Amino acid sequence: MTAGSTDAVHAVDASSVMALFPARPRLLALGEPTHGAGGLLDLRNDLFRHLVEQEGYRTIAIESDCLMGLIVDDYVTSGTGTLDEAMERGFSHEWGAFAGNRELVRWMRAYNDGRPVAERLRFAGFDGPLEITGAASPRQALTALHAYVTTWVDADLLPCTAETLDRLLGADDRWTNPAAMMDPSQSVGRTPDAEQLRLLTDELVALLDAQTPHLIAASAREDWHRARLYGRTAIGLLRYHFAMADTSPSRMARLLGVRDSMMAANLLAIAERGPALVNAHNGHLQRDRSSMRMGDLPVQWWGAGAIVDAHLGQGYAFLATALGTIRHHGVDSPPPDTIEGLLYALPEDRHVVDAGRLASALATVTPAARVSPWFGYSPLDPAHVASTDGIVFVKDA
């Protein structure tokens, strides 16, 4: 670190983090450069506790299936099911196996026990029902949306019956066929049935919106919120399957863009309900355009953080996390001329850095880009520092 920048370094706690912003952000995004590192999950849990106790935050949202996340939310808010069931059925991408996530859910349930509903903590997944190998059938989201609307809206306003949806959806395994990710011709996303489902889903979501005053008055507000989630998810999945059937060179960029657009829509809905801590990969939460290489093909798209930032402005804040070492994966001490190397030279094991002040202090220096020997770790891009509110640095994972 240069001499004039050390006063930009602080302990990682709620007060230090909040001091980075002119006002409390509605969404405070804490990125991570790799998934599953126990030290990063412990840091996230500590920060969330501080935010709950000192700043009035009541929700945490993580990069996990938004529909599965409802199981965890039911457990932490009302004790539905057991902790084991919540961890097994409430997370995608095997996140439920991580001890840090289990400790988070356990603590949230204990915190909520005996508290009034308005003071309880909420859990949300904000990713779509997607994996790198494919996407879920839209059945769960679409049938749940239809069931809600059918319960509360006059039958003559409905665009279709449940039987029609079931016929058009067909067998779920045709939607989840893993061959479709590599072979667009295997996707059902542009079949006549899928096209009809997209039209009917749009009609159902439009009806949900048009009937908002009646639905909020007639049903539980929480059920209305969930119906909106079902609608967003059904539309997003049908768009994703449509993109899977694309044969153009822009196919992967379109798929990545649809996924992050789904994430952004969920985050904006979460922001409506009060301040939340968001935890996901840096690449999903950064303000700069995301990029990666698929073989020899460079792919670019706007991530969820960039989309949400465009909507919320100062209501969105982003802390990028960086690591010094991940020795069990061959990521050793960073070169001293990288951002990670400069931060690694500081004595503290973990700290938060005011990224704007750091960028100013390094205005006459061009840090080198760190190159990771392990594909699972994404180093900081020096060009992104100025568009980041803060950098959380952990010396050793």
DOFISE-325883 format. One record per atom (N, C-alpha, C): x, y, z. Coordinates in steps of 0.1 Angstrom, whole numbers, padded with zeros to 4 digits, always signed. Atoms other than C-alpha are relative to their C-alpha. Layout:
// DOFISE-325883
XYZ
...
***
This chain:
// DOFISE-325883
+0008-0012+0000
+0000+0000+0000
+0009+0012+0000
-0007-0012-0001
+0011+0035-0006
-0002+0008+0012
+0000-0007-0012
+0017+0059+0022
-0013+0007+0003
+0012-0008-0002
-0014+0080+0016
-0013-0008+0000
+0012+0007+0001
-0038+0051+0014
-0004-0009+0012
+0002+0009-0011
-0035+0032+0047
-0012+0005+0008
+0011-0005-0008
-0062+0054+0063
-0013-0004-0007
+0012+0005+0007
-0086+0038+0038
-0003-0014+0004
+0001+0014-0004
-0082+0004+0055
-0007+0000+0014
+0008+0001-0013
-0107-0006+0083
-0003-0015+0003
+0005+0013-0004
-0119-0036+0102
-0013-0003-0007
+0012+0004+0007
-0147-0056+0086
-0012-0001+0010
+0012+0000-0008
-0178-0046+0106
-0010+0010-0005
+0011-0008+0006
-0211-0028+0101
+0003+0014+0000
-0003-0014-0001
-0199+0006+0112
+0010+0004-0011
-0010-0003+0010
-0168+0005+0089
-0006-0001-0014
+0007+0001+0013
-0189-0007+0060
-0009+0011-0003
+0010-0010+0002
-0217+0018+0065
+0007+0014-0003
-0007-0013+0002
-0191+0046+0066
+0004+0003-0014
-0004-0002+0015
-0183+0040+0029
-0011+0006-0008
+0011-0005+0008
-0218+0052+0019
-0007+0012+0005
+0007-0012-0005
-0237+0084+0021
-0013-0003+0007
+0012+0005-0006
-0268+0065+0032
-0001-0015+0000
+0001+0015+0000
-0278+0030+0041
-0005-0005-0013
+0005+0006+0012
-0281+0010+0009
-0011-0009+0002
+0011+0009-0001
-0312-0009+0002
+0005-0014-0003
-0007+0012+0002
-0291-0037-0012
+0015+0002+0002
-0014+0000-0002
-0256-0042+0001
+0005-0014-0005
-0004+0012+0006
-0239-0067-0021
+0015-0003+0004
-0014+0005-0004
-0209-0087-0008
+0004-0011-0010
-0004+0010+0009
-0192-0105-0036
+0010-0009+0005
-0010+0009-0004
-0169-0134-0034
+0007-0005-0013
-0007+0004+0013
-0141-0145-0059
+0001-0015-0002
+0001+0014+0002
-0146-0182-0053
-0011-0005+0009
+0011+0005-0007
-0174-0203-0040
+0004-0010+0011
-0001+0010-0009
-0175-0223-0008
+0012+0001+0010
-0011-0002-0010
-0144-0209+0011
-0006+0002+0014
+0005-0001-0014
-0152-0214+0048
+0002+0014+0006
-0003-0013-0006
-0135-0182+0059
-0009+0011-0006
+0008-0011+0006
-0155-0161+0034
-0015-0001+0005
+0013+0001-0005
-0188-0176+0046
-0001+0004+0015
-0001-0005-0014
-0178-0170+0083
+0000+0015+0000
+0000-0014+0000
-0170-0134+0074
-0014+0006-0004
+0014-0004+0004
-0204-0130+0056
-0009-0001+0012
+0009+0002-0011
-0222-0144+0086
+0002+0010+0011
-0003-0010-0010
-0204-0121+0110
-0006+0014-0004
+0005-0013+0005
-0212-0091+0088
-0015+0001+0001
+0015+0000+0000
-0249-0101+0085
-0005+0002+0014
+0004-0002-0014
-0252-0103+0123
+0002+0014+0004
-0002-0014-0004
-0237-0069+0127
-0010+0009-0007
+0010-0008+0008
-0260-0054+0100
-0014-0002+0007
+0013+0002-0006
-0290-0070+0117
-0001+0007+0014
+0000-0006-0013
-0281-0058+0152
+0002+0015+0001
-0003-0014+0000
-0268-0024+0143
-0007+0009-0010
+0004-0008+0012
-0283-0013+0110
-0014-0003-0004
+0014+0003+0003
-0318-0029+0109
-0002-0008-0013
+0002+0009+0012
-0311-0053+0080
-0008-0012+0005
+0009+0011-0004
-0337-0081+0080
+0001-0012-0010
+0001+0011+0011
-0330-0102+0048
+0014-0002-0004
-0012+0004+0007
-0301-0121+0034
-0004-0008-0013
+0002+0007+0013
-0301-0132-0003
+0012-0006-0005
-0012+0007+0005
-0277-0157-0017
-0002-0006-0014
+0000+0005+0014
-0268-0171-0051
-0005-0015+0000
+0005+0013-0001
-0291-0201-0048
-0014+0001-0006
+0013+0001+0006
-0324-0213-0064
-0011+0008+0008
+0009-0008-0007
-0351-0188-0056
-0012-0008+0005
+0012+0008-0004
-0379-0214-0054
+0004-0009+0012
-0005+0008-0011
-0358-0238-0032
+0002+0009+0013
-0002-0009-0011
-0350-0208-0010
-0013+0002+0009
+0013-0002-0008
-0387-0206+0001
+0000-0010+0011
+0000+0010-0011
-0381-0238+0021
+0008+0005+0011
-0008-0006-0010
-0353-0221+0040
-0007+0011+0007
+0007-0011-0006
-0374-0190+0045
-0011-0004+0009
+0011+0005-0009
-0403-0210+0059
+0006-0005+0013
-0006+0005-0012
-0379-0227+0083
+0004+0011+0010
-0006-0010-0009
-0362-0196+0096
-0011+0010+0006
+0010-0009-0005
-0394-0175+0099
-0010-0007+0009
+0010+0006-0008
-0418-0200+0113
+0003-0014+0005
-0004+0013-0005
-0399-0232+0121
-0006-0012-0007
+0005+0010+0008
-0415-0252+0093
+0011-0010-0003
-0010+0010+0003
-0396-0285+0089
+0011+0000+0011
-0012+0001-0009
-0362-0292+0104
+0012+0007-0007
-0013-0006+0005
-0327-0277+0100
+0005-0009-0011
-0005+0009+0010
-0316-0308+0081
-0008+0000-0013
+0008-0001+0012
-0345-0306+0057
+0002+0013-0007
-0003-0013+0006
-0339-0269+0051
+0013-0001-0008
-0013+0000+0006
-0303-0276+0043
+0000-0009-0012
+0000+0010+0010
-0310-0306+0021
-0009+0004-0012
+0010-0003+0011
-0340-0292+0001
-0001+0014-0003
+0002-0015+0002
-0336-0254+0004
+0011+0007-0007
-0012-0006+0007
-0303-0249-0015
+0003-0007-0013
-0005+0006+0012
-0291-0254-0050
+0015+0000+0000
-0014+0000+0002
-0256-0259-0063
+0008-0006+0011
-0007+0007-0012
-0248-0281-0032
+0004+0010+0011
-0004-0009-0010
-0246-0249-0011
-0004-0005+0014
+0005+0005-0013
-0265-0267+0017
+0010-0008+0007
-0010+0008-0007
-0235-0288+0024
+0011+0008+0007
-0011-0008-0006
-0213-0259+0035
-0004+0004+0014
+0002-0002-0015
-0209-0255+0073
-0004+0015+0002
+0003-0014-0002
-0211-0217+0070
-0015+0003-0003
+0014-0002+0003
-0245-0218+0053
-0009-0007+0011
+0008+0007-0010
-0258-0243+0079
+0000+0009+0013
-0001-0008-0011
-0246-0220+0107
-0008+0013-0002
+0008-0012+0003
-0263-0190+0090
-0015-0003+0003
+0014+0004-0002
-0297-0208+0089
-0003-0003+0014
+0002+0003-0014
-0293-0221+0124
-0002+0013+0009
+0000-0013-0008
-0286-0186+0138
-0013+0008-0003
+0012-0008+0004
-0315-0170+0118
-0012-0006+0007
+0011+0007-0007
-0339-0196+0132
-0001+0004+0015
-0001-0003-0015
-0327-0190+0168
-0003+0015+0002
+0003-0014-0002
-0329-0152+0163
-0015+0003-0001
+0015-0002+0003
-0365-0154+0150
-0009-0006+0011
+0008+0007-0010
-0377-0177+0178
-0006+0010+0010
+0006-0008-0010
-0403-0158+0198
-0002+0015-0004
+0001-0014+0005
-0400-0125+0178
-0013+0003-0007
+0012-0004+0008
-0430-0106+0163
+0004-0002-0015
-0002+0002+0015
-0434-0113+0125
+0007+0011-0006
-0007-0011+0006
-0423-0078+0116
+0014+0001+0003
-0014-0001-0004
-0390-0082+0133
+0008-0013-0004
-0007+0013+0004
-0381-0117+0119
+0009+0002-0012
-0009+0001+0011
-0352-0123+0096
-0006-0008-0011
+0005+0008+0012
-0359-0135+0060
+0012-0005-0008
-0010+0006+0009
-0339-0157+0037
-0006-0001-0014
+0004+0001+0014
-0340-0156-0001
+0011-0005-0008
-0008+0003+0011
-0324-0174-0029
-0003+0010-0012
+0003-0009+0011
-0321-0150-0059
+0004-0005-0014
-0003+0005+0013
-0308-0172-0086
-0012-0007-0006
+0010+0008+0006
-0330-0190-0111
+0002-0014+0003
-0002+0014-0001
-0336-0227-0110
+0008-0005-0012
-0009+0002+0011
-0306-0231-0132
+0013-0007+0005
-0013+0006-0002
-0274-0252-0133
+0008+0003-0012
-0008-0003+0012
-0244-0248-0156
-0003-0010-0011
+0003+0010+0011
-0256-0280-0174
-0014+0002-0005
+0014-0001+0006
-0292-0268-0180
-0009+0008+0010
+0010-0008-0008
-0324-0254-0165
-0012-0009+0003
+0011+0007-0004
-0354-0267-0147
-0012+0001-0009
+0013-0002+0006
-0388-0273-0161
-0008+0012+0006
+0008-0011-0006
-0411-0243-0157
-0012-0004+0007
+0013+0005-0005
-0438-0266-0143
-0002+0006+0014
+0002-0004-0013
-0433-0257-0106
-0005+0014+0001
+0004-0014-0001
-0434-0220-0110
-0013+0003-0007
+0012-0004+0008
-0461-0219-0137
-0013-0006+0007
+0012+0005-0007
-0485-0242-0119
-0003+0006+0013
+0002-0008-0013
-0480-0224-0086
-0007+0013-0003
+0006-0013+0004
-0488-0191-0103
-0014-0002-0004
+0014+0002+0005
-0519-0205-0120
-0009-0004+0012
+0008+0003-0012
-0531-0220-0087
-0004+0012+0008
+0003-0012-0008
-0528-0187-0069
-0010+0009-0007
+0010-0009+0008
-0546-0167-0097
-0013-0007+0000
+0013+0007+0001
-0573-0194-0100
-0008+0002+0013
+0007+0000-0014
-0580-0192-0062
-0007+0014+0002
+0004-0013-0004
-0585-0154-0062
-0006+0008-0011
+0005-0008+0012
-0596-0143-0097
-0012-0007-0006
+0012+0006+0007
-0629-0148-0115
+0005-0009-0011
-0004+0010+0009
-0627-0179-0137
+0000+0005-0015
+0002-0004+0014
-0638-0161-0169
+0012+0010-0004
-0012-0008+0004
-0606-0139-0167
+0013-0008-0002
-0012+0008+0001
-0582-0168-0167
+0003-0004-0015
-0004+0003+0014
-0563-0174-0200
-0001-0015-0004
+0000+0014+0003
-0563-0212-0197
-0003-0008+0013
+0002+0009-0012
-0570-0242-0174
+0013-0006+0004
-0012+0008-0004
-0545-0262-0154
+0003-0012-0009
-0002+0011+0009
-0551-0291-0177
+0007+0004-0013
-0007-0005+0012
-0540-0270-0207
+0015+0002+0003
-0014-0001-0004
-0508-0261-0189
+0007-0013+0001
-0006+0013-0002
-0501-0297-0180
+0002-0006-0014
-0002+0006+0013
-0506-0308-0216
+0011+0007-0008
-0011-0007+0007
-0483-0281-0230
+0014-0002+0006
-0013+0002-0006
-0456-0287-0204
+0005-0014-0003
-0005+0014+0003
-0455-0325-0211
+0009-0005+0011
-0009+0006-0009
-0429-0346-0194
+0012+0010+0004
-0010-0009-0004
-0404-0326-0173
+0014-0003-0005
-0014+0004+0004
-0374-0346-0185
+0003+0005-0014
-0004-0006+0013
-0377-0330-0220
+0005+0014+0002
-0006-0014-0003
-0370-0296-0204
+0013-0001+0007
-0012+0001-0008
-0342-0309-0182
+0011-0008-0008
-0009+0008+0008
-0324-0329-0210
+0014+0007+0000
-0013-0007-0001
-0287-0322-0203
+0007+0002-0014
-0006-0001+0013
-0278-0327-0240
-0004+0014-0007
+0004-0013+0006
-0296-0294-0248
+0010+0011+0003
-0010-0011-0003
-0268-0273-0232
+0010+0000-0011
-0011+0000+0011
-0243-0284-0259
-0006-0001-0014
+0006+0002+0013
-0268-0292-0287
-0013+0007+0000
+0013-0008+0000
-0295-0265-0293
-0011-0008-0006
+0010+0007+0007
-0314-0289-0315
-0008-0010+0010
+0006+0009-0010
-0321-0310-0283
-0010+0008+0010
+0008-0009-0009
-0339-0280-0266
-0014+0000-0005
+0014-0001+0003
-0377-0278-0265
-0004+0015+0001
+0003-0014-0002
-0375-0240-0260
-0007+0007-0011
+0007-0007+0011
-0388-0231-0294
-0010-0008-0007
+0011+0009+0006
-0414-0258-0300
-0013+0008+0001
+0013-0006-0001
-0450-0248-0306
-0006+0000+0014
+0005+0000-0013
-0459-0259-0271
+0007+0010+0009
-0008-0010-0008
-0431-0237-0255
-0005+0014-0004
+0005-0014+0004
-0443-0207-0276
-0013+0003+0006
+0013-0002-0006
-0478-0212-0264
+0001+0002+0015
-0001-0002-0014
-0467-0215-0228
+0005+0014+0003
-0005-0014-0002
-0448-0182-0231
-0011+0010-0001
+0011-0009+0001
-0479-0165-0243
-0010-0001+0012
+0009+0002-0012
-0501-0180-0215
+0006+0005+0013
-0007-0005-0012
-0475-0172-0189
+0000+0016+0001
+0001-0014+0001
-0474-0136-0201
-0014+0005+0004
+0014-0004-0003
-0512-0134-0198
-0003-0002+0015
+0002+0002-0014
-0511-0149-0163
+0007+0011+0009
-0007-0010-0007
-0485-0124-0151
-0007+0014-0002
+0007-0013+0002
-0504-0095-0167
-0013+0000+0008
+0012+0001-0008
-0536-0107-0149
+0004+0002+0015
-0005-0002-0014
-0516-0109-0116
+0002+0015+0003
-0003-0014-0002
-0505-0073-0121
-0013+0008+0000
+0012-0008+0001
-0539-0060-0132
-0009-0002+0012
+0009+0003-0011
-0556-0076-0102
+0007+0003+0014
-0008-0002-0012
-0530-0063-0076
-0009+0005+0011
+0007-0005-0012
-0554-0042-0054
-0009-0011+0006
+0009+0010-0005
-0579-0071-0052
+0008-0011+0007
-0007+0012-0005
-0553-0098-0046
+0007+0003+0013
-0006-0004-0013
-0535-0079-0018
-0011+0001+0011
+0011-0001-0010
-0569-0073-0001
-0005-0014+0003
+0007+0013-0002
-0582-0108-0006
+0009-0011+0006
-0009+0011-0004
-0551-0130+0000
+0010+0006+0010
-0011-0004-0009
-0522-0129+0024
+0011+0007-0009
-0010-0008+0008
-0496-0103+0012
+0012-0009-0004
-0011+0009+0002
-0469-0130+0015
-0003-0009-0012
+0003+0008+0011
-0488-0152-0009
+0000+0008-0013
-0001-0009+0012
-0490-0123-0034
+0014+0002-0004
-0014-0001+0003
-0453-0118-0031
+0006-0013-0007
-0005+0013+0006
-0447-0155-0038
-0005-0002-0014
+0005+0001+0014
-0470-0154-0068
+0008+0008-0010
-0008-0008+0009
-0450-0126-0083
+0014-0007-0002
-0012+0007+0002
-0419-0147-0077
-0002-0012-0010
+0003+0011+0009
-0435-0177-0095
-0001+0006-0014
+0002-0006+0013
-0444-0154-0124
+0014+0004-0006
-0013-0003+0005
-0409-0140-0127
+0008-0012-0004
-0008+0012+0002
-0394-0175-0125
-0005-0007-0013
+0006+0007+0012
-0418-0190-0151
+0004+0007-0013
-0004-0008+0012
-0411-0162-0176
+0015-0002-0002
-0014+0001+0002
-0374-0164-0170
+0005-0013-0005
-0003+0013+0004
-0372-0201-0174
-0004-0003-0015
+0005+0001+0014
-0392-0200-0207
+0009+0008-0009
-0010-0008+0007
-0368-0173-0219
+0013-0007-0001
-0013+0007+0000
-0338-0194-0209
-0001-0012-0009
+0001+0012+0009
-0351-0225-0227
-0001+0005-0015
+0000-0006+0014
-0358-0203-0258
+0014+0002-0004
-0014-0003+0004
-0322-0192-0257
+0008-0012-0001
-0007+0012+0002
-0310-0227-0253
-0001-0006-0014
+0003+0005+0014
-0325-0235-0287
+0006+0009-0010
-0006-0010+0010
-0306-0206-0303
+0013-0007-0006
-0012+0006+0007
-0280-0217-0329
+0010+0011-0004
-0008-0011+0005
-0264-0182-0334
+0012+0001+0009
-0012-0002-0008
-0229-0172-0321
-0003+0007+0013
+0003-0007-0013
-0246-0151-0294
-0007-0008+0010
+0008+0009-0009
-0262-0181-0277
+0004+0001+0014
-0005+0001-0014
-0240-0182-0246
-0002+0014+0006
+0002-0013-0006
-0241-0144-0241
-0015+0002+0003
+0014-0001-0003
-0279-0146-0243
-0004-0008+0012
+0003+0008-0012
-0281-0174-0218
+0005+0006+0013
-0005-0006-0012
-0258-0157-0193
-0008+0013+0003
+0007-0013-0002
-0277-0124-0198
-0014-0003+0006
+0013+0003-0005
-0311-0141-0192
+0001-0004+0015
-0002+0004-0014
-0298-0157-0160
+0002+0012+0009
-0002-0012-0008
-0285-0124-0146
-0012+0009+0000
+0012-0008+0000
-0316-0106-0156
-0010-0006+0010
+0009+0007-0010
-0336-0132-0136
+0005+0004+0014
-0005-0004-0013
-0313-0125-0106
-0003+0014+0003
+0002-0014-0002
-0317-0088-0110
-0015+0003+0004
+0014-0002-0003
-0355-0090-0110
-0003-0005+0014
+0003+0004-0014
-0355-0110-0078
+0006+0009+0010
-0006-0009-0009
-0331-0086-0062
-0008+0013+0002
+0009-0012+0000
-0353-0056-0071
-0012-0003+0008
+0012+0003-0008
-0383-0074-0056
+0004-0001+0015
-0004+0001-0014
-0363-0081-0024
+0002+0014+0006
-0003-0014-0004
-0352-0044-0022
-0013+0007+0004
+0013-0007-0004
-0389-0034-0021
-0004-0003+0014
+0005+0004-0013
-0393-0052+0012
+0009+0004+0012
-0009-0005-0011
-0364-0035+0031
+0014-0003-0003
-0015+0002+0003
-0326-0035+0033
+0004-0015+0001
-0004+0014+0000
-0309-0068+0025
+0015-0001-0003
-0014+0003+0003
-0274-0082+0024
-0001-0011-0011
+0000+0009+0012
-0267-0100-0010
+0014-0006+0000
-0013+0008+0000
-0240-0127-0013
+0000-0008-0013
-0001+0008+0013
-0229-0141-0047
+0014+0003-0005
-0013-0001+0006
-0199-0143-0069
+0002+0015-0005
-0003-0014+0004
-0182-0109-0077
-0005+0002-0014
+0004-0002+0014
-0190-0114-0114
-0014+0002-0002
+0014-0002+0001
-0227-0114-0108
-0004+0014+0006
+0004-0012-0007
-0226-0083-0085
+0007+0013-0004
-0008-0011+0004
-0201-0060-0101
-0008+0010-0009
+0007-0009+0008
-0212-0028-0118
+0006+0000-0015
-0006+0001+0013
-0188-0033-0148
-0006-0012-0008
+0006+0011+0008
-0199-0055-0177
+0008-0013+0003
-0007+0013-0003
-0191-0092-0170
+0005-0006-0013
-0006+0006+0012
-0170-0112-0194
+0007-0013+0004
-0007+0013-0001
-0155-0147-0198
+0003-0006-0013
-0003+0006+0013
-0141-0169-0225
-0007-0014+0001
+0006+0014+0002
-0160-0200-0237
+0008-0006-0012
-0010+0004+0010
-0132-0218-0255
+0007+0012-0006
-0006-0011+0006
-0119-0193-0280
-0009+0012-0001
+0010-0010+0002
-0150-0172-0279
-0001+0009+0012
+0003-0010-0012
-0151-0140-0256
-0015+0002+0001
+0014-0002-0002
-0185-0136-0241
-0002+0012+0010
+0003-0011-0009
-0199-0104-0225
-0015+0002+0002
+0014-0002-0004
-0231-0096-0207
-0001+0009+0012
+0002-0008-0012
-0245-0073-0181
-0005-0009+0012
+0003+0008-0011
-0246-0089-0147
-0011+0006+0009
+0011-0005-0008
-0273-0086-0120
+0003+0013+0007
-0003-0012-0008
-0254-0060-0100
+0000+0012-0009
+0000-0011+0010
-0250-0038-0131
-0014+0005-0003
+0014-0003+0003
-0287-0040-0138
-0007+0006+0012
+0006-0005-0012
-0298-0034-0102
+0006+0014+0003
-0006-0013-0002
-0273-0005-0099
-0007+0011-0009
+0006-0009+0009
-0289+0011-0130
-0014+0005+0005
+0013-0003-0006
-0323+0009-0112
+0001+0008+0013
+0000-0005-0013
-0314+0018-0077
+0010+0011+0003
-0010-0011-0003
-0284+0042-0079
+0007-0002+0013
-0007+0001-0013
-0271+0049-0044
-0007-0010+0009
+0006+0010-0007
-0296+0023-0032
+0007-0014-0001
-0007+0013+0002
-0272-0004-0044
+0015+0003+0003
-0014-0001-0003
-0237-0009-0030
+0007-0013-0002
-0007+0012+0003
-0210-0034-0039
+0013+0000+0006
-0013+0003-0006
-0182-0048-0019
+0006-0012-0007
-0006+0011+0006
-0159-0070-0039
+0010-0007+0010
-0009+0007-0009
-0140-0097-0019
+0012-0005-0008
-0012+0005+0007
-0104-0106-0028
+0007-0009+0011
-0007+0009-0008
-0082-0133-0014
+0015+0001-0002
-0014+0000+0001
-0045-0135-0007
+0005-0014-0005
-0004+0014+0003
-0040-0173-0008
-0011-0010+0001
+0008+0012-0002
-0059-0205-0013
+0009-0012-0003
-0011+0009+0002
-0030-0228-0008
-0004-0014-0004
+0004+0014+0004
-0049-0261-0011
-0004-0001-0014
+0003+0000+0014
-0057-0251-0046
+0012+0006-0008
-0012-0004+0007
-0022-0239-0055
+0000+0015-0002
+0000-0015+0001
-0030-0201-0051
+0008+0005+0011
-0009-0004-0010
+0000-0189-0033
+0001+0016+0001
-0001-0014-0003
+0011-0154-0021
+0000+0008-0013
+0001-0007+0012
+0001-0128-0047
+0012+0008-0003
-0011-0008+0004
+0027-0109-0067
-0002+0014+0006
+0002-0012-0007
+0034-0076-0049
-0005+0012-0009
+0005-0011+0008
+0025-0054-0079
-0014-0002-0004
+0014+0002+0002
-0011-0067-0080
-0008+0007+0012
+0008-0005-0010
-0040-0053-0060
+0000-0009+0012
-0001+0010-0011
-0040-0085-0039
+0013+0001+0007
-0013+0000-0006
-0003-0082-0034
+0002+0012+0009
+0000-0012-0008
-0006-0046-0021
-0007-0002+0013
+0008+0002-0012
-0033-0056+0004
+0006-0012+0008
-0006+0011-0008
-0015-0088+0014
+0012+0005+0009
-0011-0005-0008
+0014-0067+0027
-0005+0006+0013
+0005-0006-0013
-0009-0052+0054
+0000-0011+0011
-0001+0010-0011
-0007-0069+0088
-0013-0007+0003
+0012+0006-0004
-0044-0076+0093
-0004-0012-0009
+0004+0012+0008
-0059-0110+0083
-0012+0003-0009
+0011-0004+0008
-0090-0093+0070
-0004+0014+0002
+0003-0014-0001
-0101-0058+0063
-0008+0005-0011
+0008-0007+0011
-0123-0035+0042
+0007+0012-0004
-0007-0011+0005
-0108-0009+0020
-0009+0009-0008
+0007-0009+0008
-0124+0022+0006
+0005+0000-0014
-0005+0002+0014
-0121+0015-0031
+0003+0013-0007
-0002-0013+0007
-0125+0051-0042
+0013+0006+0004
-0012-0006-0005
-0097+0063-0020
+0012-0008-0004
-0011+0009+0005
-0075+0033-0030
+0003+0003-0015
-0002-0003+0014
-0081+0041-0067
+0007+0014-0001
-0006-0013+0000
-0071+0077-0060
+0015-0001+0003
-0013+0001-0004
-0040+0067-0042
+0009-0007-0010
-0007+0008+0010
-0030+0044-0071
-0001+0007-0014
+0003-0007+0013
-0038+0070-0098
+0012+0000-0009
-0012+0000+0008
-0002+0071-0109
+0007-0013-0001
-0006+0013+0001
+0004+0034-0106
-0010-0009-0007
+0009+0009+0008
-0010+0007-0129
+0003-0014+0006
-0002+0013-0006
-0014-0025-0108
-0001-0011-0011
+0001+0011+0010
-0008-0057-0127
-0012-0009+0003
+0011+0009-0002
-0036-0081-0132
+0005-0014+0005
-0004+0013-0006
-0032-0112-0110
-0006-0012-0009
+0004+0012+0007
-0034-0146-0128
-0001-0012+0009
+0002+0011-0009
-0048-0175-0109
+0003-0013-0006
-0003+0013+0005
-0034-0210-0114
-0012-0010+0001
+0012+0008-0002
-0068-0224-0103
-0012+0007-0006
+0012-0006+0007
-0099-0219-0125
-0011+0005+0010
+0011-0004-0009
-0121-0216-0094
+0001+0013+0007
-0002-0013-0007
-0107-0183-0082
+0002+0011-0011
+0000-0012+0009
-0113-0150-0100
+0007+0012+0006
-0007-0012-0006
-0087-0123-0091
-0008+0013-0003
+0006-0013+0003
-0098-0087-0090
+0006+0006-0013
-0005-0007+0012
-0096-0068-0122
+0003+0014+0004
-0003-0014-0004
-0077-0036-0115
-0008+0011-0006
+0008-0010+0007
-0098-0017-0140
-0014+0001+0007
+0013-0001-0006
-0129-0024-0118
+0000+0006+0014
-0001-0005-0013
-0116-0009-0086
-0008+0013+0002
+0007-0013-0001
-0130+0026-0093
-0015-0001+0000
+0015+0001+0000
-0165+0013-0098
-0005-0009+0011
+0004+0008-0011
-0165-0007-0066
+0000+0009+0013
+0001-0008-0012
-0175+0008-0032
+0011-0004+0010
-0010+0005-0010
-0151-0013-0011
+0005-0013-0004
-0006+0013+0002
-0128-0042-0012
+0002-0007+0013
-0002+0008-0012
-0130-0068+0015
+0011-0010-0003
-0011+0009+0003
-0097-0086+0017
+0003-0010+0011
-0003+0011-0010
-0090-0119+0034
+0013-0006-0004
-0014+0003+0003
-0053-0128+0036
+0001-0015-0004
-0002+0014+0002
-0056-0166+0037
-0014-0007+0001
+0012+0008+0000
-0086-0188+0028
+0002-0013+0006
***
